[in-house]
Amino acid sequence: MAKPISQPQFDLIHKLREQKDLSKIEDARQRNFLNDPSNVQRLNKDQAHSAINLLLSLPTLYGQREPTDDESKVGEGRYFIVDPTTDEERFFRVDKPTEGRWKGYTFLKVRASDHFYPIKDKERREAILAEIAKEPVQAMNEYGIRLGHCGRCGRTLTNIDSRLRGLGPICAGRVRQEYAIELDYDEVTSLVEGLEDT
Protein backbone atom coordinates (compact mmCIF):
# COMPACT_ATOMS: atom_id res chain seq x y z
CA MET A 1 0.00 0.00 0.00
CA ALA A 2 1.30 3.44 -0.93
CA LYS A 3 2.44 5.70 1.90
CA PRO A 4 0.35 8.83 2.47
CA ILE A 5 1.68 12.27 1.63
CA SER A 6 4.10 13.61 4.23
CA GLN A 7 3.57 16.93 6.00
CA PRO A 8 6.70 18.49 4.39
CA GLN A 9 5.44 17.43 0.94
CA PHE A 10 1.97 18.80 1.71
CA ASP A 11 3.40 22.14 2.85
CA LEU A 12 5.78 22.40 -0.13
CA ILE A 13 3.02 21.71 -2.67
CA HIS A 14 0.83 24.45 -1.17
CA LYS A 15 3.78 26.85 -1.17
CA LEU A 16 4.57 26.05 -4.81
CA ARG A 17 0.89 26.43 -5.76
CA GLU A 18 1.13 30.02 -4.49
CA GLN A 19 4.30 30.75 -6.47
CA LYS A 20 3.96 28.90 -9.77
CA ASP A 21 1.85 29.55 -12.87
CA LEU A 22 -0.42 26.51 -12.98
CA SER A 23 -1.92 27.67 -16.28
CA LYS A 24 1.30 26.41 -17.93
CA ILE A 25 0.47 22.76 -17.09
CA GLU A 26 -0.33 21.22 -20.47
CA ASP A 27 -2.42 18.30 -19.20
CA ALA A 28 -5.86 19.79 -18.37
CA ARG A 29 -6.65 17.03 -15.84
CA GLN A 30 -3.43 17.67 -13.92
CA ARG A 31 -4.00 21.42 -14.11
CA ASN A 32 -7.57 21.17 -12.79
CA PHE A 33 -6.51 18.74 -10.05
CA LEU A 34 -3.74 21.01 -8.75
CA ASN A 35 -5.90 24.13 -9.04
CA ASP A 36 -8.14 22.74 -6.27
CA PRO A 37 -6.24 22.94 -2.94
CA SER A 38 -8.44 20.25 -1.35
CA ASN A 39 -7.05 17.65 -3.78
CA VAL A 40 -3.51 17.82 -2.36
CA GLN A 41 -4.36 15.77 0.72
CA ARG A 42 -5.57 12.95 -1.55
CA LEU A 43 -2.08 12.37 -2.97
CA ASN A 44 0.11 9.55 -1.76
CA LYS A 45 3.84 10.03 -1.18
CA ASP A 46 4.91 9.04 -4.72
CA GLN A 47 2.20 11.15 -6.35
CA ALA A 48 3.20 14.11 -4.17
CA HIS A 49 6.83 13.67 -5.31
CA SER A 50 5.68 13.80 -8.97
CA ALA A 51 3.48 16.84 -8.28
CA ILE A 52 6.40 18.68 -6.65
CA ASN A 53 8.64 18.00 -9.64
CA LEU A 54 5.94 19.23 -12.01
CA LEU A 55 5.38 22.41 -9.97
CA LEU A 56 9.12 23.10 -9.77
CA SER A 57 9.34 22.95 -13.58
CA LEU A 58 6.74 25.73 -13.99
CA PRO A 59 7.56 29.44 -14.34
CA THR A 60 7.04 31.69 -11.34
CA LEU A 61 3.49 33.02 -11.30
CA TYR A 62 4.33 36.70 -11.06
CA GLY A 63 7.31 37.23 -13.30
CA GLN A 64 8.61 40.70 -14.10
CA ARG A 65 5.94 42.42 -16.16
CA GLU A 66 4.03 45.65 -16.58
CA PRO A 67 0.55 45.82 -14.99
CA THR A 68 -2.39 45.51 -17.39
CA ASP A 69 -4.79 48.43 -17.85
CA ASP A 70 -7.40 46.65 -15.75
CA GLU A 71 -4.91 46.07 -12.91
CA SER A 72 -4.21 49.79 -12.92
CA LYS A 73 -7.94 50.60 -12.70
CA VAL A 74 -8.60 48.25 -9.78
CA GLY A 75 -7.32 49.41 -6.40
CA GLU A 76 -6.49 47.29 -3.40
CA GLY A 77 -9.63 46.00 -1.73
CA ARG A 78 -12.35 43.39 -1.68
CA TYR A 79 -14.93 42.96 -4.41
CA PHE A 80 -18.14 41.09 -5.18
CA ILE A 81 -18.94 40.28 -8.82
CA VAL A 82 -20.33 37.52 -10.97
CA ASP A 83 -17.22 35.65 -12.10
CA PRO A 84 -17.23 36.03 -15.92
CA THR A 85 -15.47 32.67 -16.33
CA THR A 86 -18.00 30.62 -14.33
CA ASP A 87 -21.13 32.83 -14.15
CA GLU A 88 -21.13 32.34 -10.36
CA GLU A 89 -21.31 35.01 -7.67
CA ARG A 90 -17.88 35.31 -6.02
CA PHE A 91 -16.00 37.42 -3.49
CA PHE A 92 -12.47 38.50 -4.42
CA ARG A 93 -9.54 40.29 -2.80
CA VAL A 94 -6.97 42.39 -4.64
CA ASP A 95 -3.64 43.07 -2.94
CA LYS A 96 -1.09 45.58 -4.24
CA PRO A 97 2.06 45.59 -2.09
CA THR A 98 3.79 48.98 -1.88
CA GLU A 99 7.15 47.71 -0.62
CA GLY A 100 9.34 44.63 -0.58
CA ARG A 101 9.88 41.99 -3.21
CA TRP A 102 6.36 42.21 -4.66
CA LYS A 103 6.11 46.01 -4.83
CA GLY A 104 4.13 47.07 -7.90
CA TYR A 105 2.45 43.67 -8.43
CA THR A 106 -1.26 42.88 -8.31
CA PHE A 107 -2.45 39.73 -6.55
CA LEU A 108 -5.99 38.37 -7.00
CA LYS A 109 -7.57 35.86 -4.62
CA VAL A 110 -11.03 34.31 -4.41
CA ARG A 111 -12.82 33.87 -1.10
CA ALA A 112 -13.99 30.41 0.00
CA SER A 113 -15.55 30.45 3.46
CA ASP A 114 -13.13 32.43 5.67
CA HIS A 115 -10.06 31.92 3.46
CA PHE A 116 -8.71 33.46 0.25
CA TYR A 117 -7.07 31.39 -2.49
CA PRO A 118 -4.94 32.80 -5.32
CA ILE A 119 -6.27 32.77 -8.88
CA LYS A 120 -3.57 30.91 -10.79
CA ASP A 121 -4.96 30.84 -14.31
CA LYS A 122 -3.77 33.95 -16.16
CA GLU A 123 -6.77 34.19 -18.51
CA ARG A 124 -9.26 33.79 -15.67
CA ARG A 125 -7.36 36.32 -13.58
CA GLU A 126 -7.42 38.91 -16.36
CA ALA A 127 -11.12 38.29 -17.07
CA ILE A 128 -12.02 38.81 -13.40
CA LEU A 129 -9.95 41.99 -13.10
CA ALA A 130 -11.57 43.31 -16.29
CA GLU A 131 -15.02 42.66 -14.81
CA ILE A 132 -14.10 44.39 -11.53
CA ALA A 133 -12.61 47.33 -13.48
CA LYS A 134 -16.02 48.07 -15.06
CA GLU A 135 -17.46 49.29 -11.72
CA PRO A 136 -14.78 48.86 -9.02
CA VAL A 137 -16.41 51.04 -6.36
CA GLN A 138 -19.79 49.37 -6.81
CA ALA A 139 -18.16 45.91 -6.59
CA MET A 140 -16.37 47.03 -3.40
CA ASN A 141 -19.63 48.35 -1.91
CA GLU A 142 -21.39 45.08 -2.78
CA TYR A 143 -18.72 43.06 -0.97
CA GLY A 144 -19.17 45.10 2.21
CA ILE A 145 -22.97 45.13 2.08
CA ARG A 146 -23.25 41.38 1.49
CA LEU A 147 -20.65 40.24 4.06
CA GLY A 148 -20.74 43.04 6.63
CA HIS A 149 -16.99 43.61 6.23
CA CYS A 150 -15.45 46.75 4.77
CA GLY A 151 -14.97 46.38 1.03
CA ARG A 152 -11.56 48.02 1.24
CA CYS A 153 -9.83 46.83 4.44
CA GLY A 154 -11.99 43.85 5.44
CA ARG A 155 -12.80 45.00 8.99
CA THR A 156 -16.25 44.27 10.44
CA LEU A 157 -18.76 47.07 9.83
CA THR A 158 -20.66 47.97 13.01
CA ASN A 159 -22.19 51.36 12.10
CA ILE A 160 -25.48 51.26 10.16
CA ASP A 161 -24.31 53.87 7.61
CA SER A 162 -21.11 51.90 7.00
CA ARG A 163 -23.05 48.64 6.53
CA LEU A 164 -25.40 50.33 4.07
CA ARG A 165 -22.53 51.57 1.89
CA GLY A 166 -20.22 48.57 2.45
CA LEU A 167 -17.28 50.75 3.54
CA GLY A 168 -16.10 52.14 6.86
CA PRO A 169 -15.88 55.96 7.12
CA ILE A 170 -12.08 56.15 6.81
CA CYS A 171 -11.97 53.72 3.89
CA ALA A 172 -14.86 55.53 2.19
CA GLY A 173 -12.74 58.70 2.21
CA ARG A 174 -9.76 56.83 0.82
CA VAL A 175 -11.85 55.25 -1.93
CA ARG A 176 -13.16 58.70 -2.91
CA GLN A 177 -9.56 59.91 -3.25
CA GLU A 178 -8.29 56.82 -5.08
CA TYR A 179 -11.10 56.89 -7.62
CA ALA A 180 -11.43 60.71 -7.70
CA ILE A 181 -15.11 60.64 -6.71
CA GLU A 182 -16.51 64.10 -6.04
CA LEU A 183 -19.20 64.71 -3.43
CA ASP A 184 -22.56 65.78 -4.83
CA TYR A 185 -24.60 68.67 -3.38
CA ASP A 186 -26.75 66.48 -1.09
CA GLU A 187 -23.69 64.75 0.37
CA VAL A 188 -21.96 68.08 1.07
CA THR A 189 -25.14 69.41 2.73
CA SER A 190 -25.41 66.26 4.85
CA LEU A 191 -21.79 66.56 5.97
CA VAL A 192 -22.19 70.26 6.87
CA GLU A 193 -25.36 69.50 8.86
CA GLY A 194 -23.50 66.70 10.64
CA LEU A 195 -20.75 69.13 11.67
CA GLU A 196 -23.32 71.62 12.96
CA ASP A 197 -24.91 68.91 15.12
CA THR A 198 -21.63 68.12 16.87
Contacts in CASP RR format, 6 or more apart in sequence:
PFRMAT RR
TARGET T0000
AUTHOR 0000-0000-0000
METHOD contacts of the structure
MODEL  1
MAKPISQPQFDLIHKLREQKDLSKIEDARQRNFLNDPSNVQRLNKDQAHS
AINLLLSLPTLYGQREPTDDESKVGEGRYFIVDPTTDEERFFRVDKPTEG
RWKGYTFLKVRASDHFYPIKDKERREAILAEIAKEPVQAMNEYGIRLGHC
GRCGRTLTNIDSRLRGLGPICAGRVRQEYAIELDYDEVTSLVEGLEDT
2 44 0 8 1.000
2 45 0 8 1.000
2 46 0 8 1.000
2 47 0 8 1.000
3 44 0 8 1.000
3 45 0 8 1.000
3 46 0 8 1.000
4 44 0 8 1.000
4 45 0 8 1.000
5 40 0 8 1.000
5 41 0 8 1.000
5 43 0 8 1.000
5 44 0 8 1.000
5 45 0 8 1.000
5 47 0 8 1.000
5 48 0 8 1.000
6 45 0 8 1.000
6 48 0 8 1.000
9 43 0 8 1.000
9 45 0 8 1.000
9 48 0 8 1.000
9 49 0 8 1.000
9 52 0 8 1.000
10 40 0 8 1.000
10 41 0 8 1.000
10 48 0 8 1.000
12 52 0 8 1.000
13 40 0 8 1.000
13 43 0 8 1.000
13 48 0 8 1.000
13 51 0 8 1.000
13 52 0 8 1.000
13 55 0 8 1.000
14 37 0 8 1.000
14 40 0 8 1.000
16 52 0 8 1.000
16 55 0 8 1.000
16 56 0 8 1.000
17 34 0 8 1.000
17 37 0 8 1.000
17 40 0 8 1.000
17 55 0 8 1.000
17 118 0 8 1.000
17 120 0 8 1.000
18 61 0 8 1.000
18 118 0 8 1.000
19 60 0 8 1.000
19 61 0 8 1.000
20 55 0 8 1.000
20 56 0 8 1.000
20 58 0 8 1.000
20 59 0 8 1.000
20 60 0 8 1.000
20 61 0 8 1.000
20 120 0 8 1.000
21 58 0 8 1.000
21 59 0 8 1.000
21 60 0 8 1.000
21 61 0 8 1.000
21 120 0 8 1.000
21 122 0 8 1.000
22 31 0 8 1.000
22 34 0 8 1.000
22 35 0 8 1.000
22 58 0 8 1.000
22 61 0 8 1.000
22 120 0 8 1.000
22 121 0 8 1.000
23 31 0 8 1.000
23 120 0 8 1.000
23 121 0 8 1.000
23 122 0 8 1.000
23 123 0 8 1.000
24 58 0 8 1.000
24 59 0 8 1.000
25 31 0 8 1.000
25 34 0 8 1.000
25 54 0 8 1.000
25 58 0 8 1.000
30 54 0 8 1.000
33 39 0 8 1.000
34 40 0 8 1.000
34 51 0 8 1.000
34 54 0 8 1.000
34 55 0 8 1.000
35 120 0 8 1.000
35 121 0 8 1.000
37 117 0 8 1.000
40 48 0 8 1.000
40 51 0 8 1.000
43 51 0 8 1.000
61 118 0 8 1.000
61 120 0 8 1.000
62 102 0 8 1.000
62 105 0 8 1.000
62 107 0 8 1.000
67 104 0 8 1.000
67 105 0 8 1.000
67 106 0 8 1.000
68 126 0 8 1.000
68 129 0 8 1.000
69 133 0 8 1.000
70 126 0 8 1.000
70 129 0 8 1.000
70 130 0 8 1.000
70 132 0 8 1.000
70 133 0 8 1.000
71 106 0 8 1.000
71 129 0 8 1.000
73 133 0 8 1.000
73 136 0 8 1.000
74 94 0 8 1.000
74 106 0 8 1.000
74 129 0 8 1.000
74 132 0 8 1.000
74 133 0 8 1.000
74 136 0 8 1.000
75 94 0 8 1.000
75 96 0 8 1.000
75 136 0 8 1.000
75 178 0 8 1.000
76 94 0 8 1.000
76 95 0 8 1.000
76 96 0 8 1.000
76 152 0 8 1.000
77 93 0 8 1.000
77 94 0 8 1.000
77 95 0 8 1.000
77 140 0 8 1.000
77 151 0 8 1.000
77 152 0 8 1.000
77 153 0 8 1.000
77 154 0 8 1.000
78 91 0 8 1.000
78 92 0 8 1.000
78 93 0 8 1.000
78 94 0 8 1.000
78 111 0 8 1.000
78 140 0 8 1.000
78 143 0 8 1.000
78 144 0 8 1.000
78 149 0 8 1.000
78 150 0 8 1.000
78 151 0 8 1.000
78 152 0 8 1.000
78 154 0 8 1.000
79 91 0 8 1.000
79 92 0 8 1.000
79 93 0 8 1.000
79 94 0 8 1.000
79 132 0 8 1.000
79 136 0 8 1.000
79 139 0 8 1.000
79 140 0 8 1.000
79 142 0 8 1.000
79 143 0 8 1.000
79 151 0 8 1.000
80 89 0 8 1.000
80 90 0 8 1.000
80 91 0 8 1.000
80 92 0 8 1.000
80 139 0 8 1.000
80 142 0 8 1.000
80 143 0 8 1.000
80 144 0 8 1.000
80 146 0 8 1.000
80 147 0 8 1.000
81 89 0 8 1.000
81 90 0 8 1.000
81 92 0 8 1.000
81 128 0 8 1.000
81 131 0 8 1.000
81 132 0 8 1.000
81 139 0 8 1.000
81 142 0 8 1.000
82 88 0 8 1.000
82 89 0 8 1.000
82 90 0 8 1.000
82 131 0 8 1.000
83 89 0 8 1.000
83 90 0 8 1.000
83 110 0 8 1.000
83 128 0 8 1.000
83 131 0 8 1.000
84 127 0 8 1.000
84 128 0 8 1.000
84 130 0 8 1.000
84 131 0 8 1.000
85 123 0 8 1.000
85 124 0 8 1.000
85 127 0 8 1.000
85 128 0 8 1.000
90 110 0 8 1.000
90 111 0 8 1.000
91 110 0 8 1.000
91 111 0 8 1.000
91 143 0 8 1.000
91 146 0 8 1.000
91 147 0 8 1.000
92 108 0 8 1.000
92 109 0 8 1.000
92 110 0 8 1.000
92 111 0 8 1.000
92 119 0 8 1.000
92 128 0 8 1.000
92 132 0 8 1.000
93 108 0 8 1.000
93 109 0 8 1.000
93 111 0 8 1.000
93 116 0 8 1.000
94 106 0 8 1.000
94 107 0 8 1.000
94 108 0 8 1.000
94 129 0 8 1.000
94 132 0 8 1.000
95 106 0 8 1.000
95 107 0 8 1.000
95 109 0 8 1.000
96 104 0 8 1.000
96 105 0 8 1.000
96 106 0 8 1.000
96 107 0 8 1.000
97 103 0 8 1.000
97 104 0 8 1.000
97 105 0 8 1.000
97 107 0 8 1.000
98 104 0 8 1.000
106 129 0 8 1.000
107 118 0 8 1.000
108 118 0 8 1.000
108 119 0 8 1.000
108 125 0 8 1.000
108 128 0 8 1.000
108 129 0 8 1.000
109 116 0 8 1.000
109 117 0 8 1.000
109 118 0 8 1.000
109 119 0 8 1.000
110 116 0 8 1.000
110 117 0 8 1.000
110 119 0 8 1.000
119 125 0 8 1.000
119 128 0 8 1.000
132 139 0 8 1.000
136 179 0 8 1.000
137 175 0 8 1.000
137 179 0 8 1.000
137 181 0 8 1.000
140 151 0 8 1.000
140 152 0 8 1.000
140 166 0 8 1.000
140 167 0 8 1.000
140 175 0 8 1.000
141 151 0 8 1.000
141 165 0 8 1.000
141 166 0 8 1.000
141 167 0 8 1.000
142 166 0 8 1.000
143 149 0 8 1.000
143 151 0 8 1.000
143 166 0 8 1.000
144 150 0 8 1.000
144 151 0 8 1.000
144 154 0 8 1.000
144 157 0 8 1.000
144 163 0 8 1.000
144 166 0 8 1.000
144 167 0 8 1.000
145 163 0 8 1.000
145 164 0 8 1.000
145 165 0 8 1.000
145 166 0 8 1.000
148 156 0 8 1.000
148 157 0 8 1.000
148 163 0 8 1.000
148 166 0 8 1.000
149 155 0 8 1.000
149 156 0 8 1.000
149 157 0 8 1.000
150 156 0 8 1.000
150 157 0 8 1.000
150 162 0 8 1.000
150 166 0 8 1.000
150 167 0 8 1.000
150 168 0 8 1.000
150 171 0 8 1.000
151 166 0 8 1.000
151 167 0 8 1.000
151 171 0 8 1.000
152 167 0 8 1.000
152 168 0 8 1.000
152 171 0 8 1.000
152 174 0 8 1.000
152 175 0 8 1.000
153 168 0 8 1.000
153 171 0 8 1.000
155 168 0 8 1.000
157 163 0 8 1.000
157 166 0 8 1.000
157 167 0 8 1.000
157 168 0 8 1.000
159 168 0 8 1.000
159 169 0 8 1.000
161 169 0 8 1.000
162 168 0 8 1.000
162 169 0 8 1.000
162 172 0 8 1.000
165 172 0 8 1.000
167 175 0 8 1.000
175 181 0 8 1.000
176 182 0 8 1.000
176 183 0 8 1.000
183 191 0 8 1.000
END
